[in-house]
């Protein structure tokens, strides 16, 4: 199962071009949803205005070389390793979900655009990575859903309580889980169940990519920019118009770090 390209098998029933068009439509939905989100929430306007205020409040000039270093460090720390998360559980779950999803999407595109015909010979490593990426995402999203969510872990709400903000994580899990089940059932020859989970896989992708405007999907694009702007503001002295951090409290013990927060 792990070494089989499910899209190559599917091409016997659905033309390769149809799968490719579907991927392109999903990309268009993401771009359109993100643009609508920016227009509605005025995120871009906020960032430009904030950057202008920070420039006016700056106490020193940051050179091009220093800016490049700050951006590289931010990408390596805040983005690639999610260092902003203070707990190992949250960080691990986020990294599993993030890298699993990236691997799944990249290998999906490779298989659909290069190896989605009945005669295609797919390198074994690609479908293996596809399955591993889906598994990583499922582990990360389930870990988050049952253990890490604030309203469950700290507020005492039941794990099955769903709100509209959960659309992204639930649809993300659904795409990867239905993909794995579809691939498994396809490999075992369970035709009826195979078709059912293929339909569920398609629908969950439509919800994930088509629901960008209503979910936290667009947040993935804003977060890196916000992290970079924050570190640049710290370097030029503007500090996002916030006062300088106080060092005195460090002399009086652990304070709020004495124990992990458990109430919100």
C-alpha positions in Angstrom: 0.0 0.0 0.0 2.7 2.5 1.0 4.5 2.2 -2.3 1.4 2.5 -4.5 0.5 5.8 -6.2 -3.3 6.0 -5.7 -3.7 8.7 -8.3 -2.2 6.4 -11.0 -4.7 3.7 -10.1 -7.5 6.3 -10.1 -6.6 7.5 -13.7 -8.2 4.4 -15.0 -11.6 5.9 -14.0 -10.9 9.7 -13.9 -8.7 11.4 -16.5 -5.4 12.8 -15.4 -6.3 16.2 -16.7 -9.4 16.2 -14.5 -7.2 15.7 -11.4 -4.9 18.4 -12.5 -7.7 20.9 -13.1 -9.1 20.0 -9.6 -5.7 20.9 -8.0 -5.6 24.2 -9.9 -9.1 25.1 -8.8 -8.1 24.4 -5.2 -5.2 26.8 -5.5 -7.4 29.4 -7.0 -9.8 29.0 -4.1 -7.0 29.5 -1.6 -5.8 32.6 -3.4 -9.3 34.0 -3.7 -10.2 33.2 -0.1 -7.0 34.8 1.2 -7.6 38.0 -0.8 -11.2 38.2 0.4 -9.9 37.7 4.0 -7.3 40.5 3.5 -10.0 42.8 2.2 -12.5 42.0 4.9 -10.0 42.1 7.9 -7.8 44.8 6.3 -4.7 42.9 7.3 -2.4 44.3 4.6 -3.5 47.8 5.4 -2.7 47.2 9.1 0.7 45.8 8.4 1.7 48.7 6.1 0.4 51.3 8.7 2.2 49.5 11.5 5.4 49.4 9.5 5.1 53.1 8.8 4.6 53.9 12.5 7.5 51.6 13.5 9.8 53.4 11.0 8.8 56.8 12.5 9.4 55.5 16.1 12.7 53.8 15.3 15.7 54.8 17.3 18.4 53.3 15.0 18.7 52.3 11.4 18.9 48.6 10.6 21.2 47.9 7.6 20.4 45.5 4.8 22.8 42.9 6.1 21.3 43.0 9.6 17.8 42.8 8.1 18.7 39.7 6.1 20.2 38.1 9.2 17.1 38.8 11.3 14.8 37.5 8.5 16.9 34.3 8.2 16.9 33.8 12.0 13.1 34.3 12.1 12.5 31.8 9.4 14.8 29.2 11.0 13.4 29.7 14.5 9.9 31.0 14.5 8.7 29.4 11.3 10.7 26.3 10.6 11.0 25.1 14.2 8.0 26.9 15.8 10.1 28.2 18.7 7.3 30.7 19.7 5.4 27.8 21.3 6.5 27.6 24.9 5.5 23.9 25.5 7.0 20.9 23.9 3.6 19.3 23.3 2.2 22.2 21.4 5.4 22.6 19.4 5.6 18.9 18.5 1.9 18.7 17.5 2.3 21.9 15.3 5.5 20.6 13.6 3.9 17.2 12.9 0.9 18.8 11.4 2.8 21.5 9.4 5.5 19.3 7.9 3.1 16.4 7.4 0.8 18.6 5.4 3.6 20.2 3.4 5.0 16.7 2.5 1.5 15.5 1.6 0.7 18.5 -0.6 4.0 18.4 -2.5 3.9 14.7 -3.1 0.3 14.9 -4.2 1.2 17.6 -6.8 4.1 15.5 -8.0 2.1 12.4 -8.4 -0.9 14.1 -10.0 1.0 16.2 -12.5 3.8 13.7 -13.4 2.6 10.2 -12.6 -1.2 10.1 -12.9 -1.7 7.9 -15.9 -2.2 4.1 -16.0 1.2 3.6 -17.6 3.1 5.8 -15.2 5.9 4.3 -13.1 6.1 6.3 -9.9 9.3 6.3 -7.9 8.6 4.3 -4.7 9.8 7.1 -2.4 7.1 9.5 -3.5 4.0 7.6 -2.5 5.7 6.5 0.6 6.3 10.1 1.6 2.7 10.8 0.7 1.4 8.3 3.1 3.9 9.2 5.9 3.0 12.9 5.5 -0.7 12.1 5.9 0.1 10.0 9.0 2.1 12.8 10.5 -0.7 15.3 9.9 -3.3 13.0 11.5 -1.1 12.5 14.6 -0.5 16.2 14.9 -4.1 17.3 14.4 -5.5 14.5 16.7 -2.9 15.4 19.4 -4.0 19.0 19.2 -7.8 18.2 19.1 -7.9 15.9 22.1 -5.0 17.2 24.3 -3.9 20.7 23.6 -7.0 22.8 22.7 -7.5 25.4 25.4 -11.2 25.0 25.7 -10.7 21.3 26.3 -7.5 21.1 28.3 -8.1 24.2 30.5 -11.7 25.2 30.4 -13.3 21.8 30.9 -15.3 21.7 27.7 -15.9 18.3 26.0 -13.5 17.3 23.2 -16.5 16.9 20.8 -17.7 20.5 21.1 -17.2 22.1 17.7 -17.2 25.8 16.8 -16.7 27.5 13.5 -13.1 28.3 14.2 -12.4 24.5 14.2 -13.1 24.3 10.5 -9.5 24.4 9.5 -8.1 21.7 11.8 -11.1 19.4 11.2 -11.0 19.7 7.5 -7.2 19.3 7.4 -7.5 16.1 9.4 -10.4 14.9 7.2 -8.3 15.3 4.0 -5.4 13.3 5.3 -7.5 10.6 7.1 -9.8 10.0 4.1 -6.7 9.9 1.8 -5.2 7.1 3.9 -8.4 5.1 4.0 -9.0 5.6 0.3 -5.5 4.4 -0.5 -5.8 1.4 1.8 -9.2 0.4 0.4 -8.0 0.9 -3.1 -5.0 -1.4 -2.5 -7.2 -4.1 -0.9 -9.7 -4.0 -3.8 -12.7 -2.9 -1.8 -14.4 -1.1 -4.7 -17.5 0.2 -3.0 -15.8 1.5 0.2 -12.9 2.8 -2.0 -15.3 5.0 -4.0 -17.0 6.3 -0.8 -13.7 7.5 0.7 -12.6 8.9 -2.6 -15.7 11.1 -2.6 -15.1 12.0 1.1 -11.5 12.9 0.2 -12.7 15.2 -2.6 -15.3 16.9 -0.4 -12.9 17.4 2.5 -10.5 19.1 0.1 -13.2 21.4 -1.2 -14.1 22.3 2.4 -10.5 22.9 3.4 -9.5 25.0 0.4 -12.8 26.5 -0.3 -13.3 27.5 3.4 -10.2 29.7 3.6 -12.3 32.9 4.1 -14.1 31.4 7.2 -11.2 29.3 8.7 -7.7 29.9 10.0 -6.1 28.8 6.8 -5.1 32.4 5.8 -3.4 32.7 9.2 -0.6 30.6 7.8 0.3 33.3 5.3 0.1 36.2 7.8 2.1 34.6 10.7 5.6 34.6 9.1 5.2 38.3 8.1 4.1 39.2 11.6 7.0 37.4 13.1 9.5 39.1 10.8 8.0 42.5 11.5 8.2 41.9 15.2 11.9 41.1 15.2 12.7 44.0 12.9 10.9 46.3 15.2 12.9 45.0 18.2 16.1 45.6 16.2 15.4 49.2 15.2 14.2 50.2 18.6 10.6 50.9 17.7 9.5 47.7 19.5 6.0 47.9 17.8 5.3 51.0 19.9 5.5 49.0 23.1 7.6 50.1 26.2 11.0 48.5 26.8 10.8 45.1 28.5 11.3 45.4 32.3 14.2 43.4 33.8 13.4 44.0 37.5 10.8 41.2 37.9 13.5 38.7 37.1 15.0 39.5 40.5 11.9 38.3 42.4 11.8 34.6 41.5 9.9 32.6 38.8 6.6 34.5 39.1 4.0 33.2 36.7 6.5 30.6 35.4 6.4 28.9 38.8 3.8 26.5 37.4 2.2 25.7 34.0 -1.0 27.7 33.3 -4.1 25.6 33.6 -6.8 28.2 33.7 -7.8 30.9 31.2 
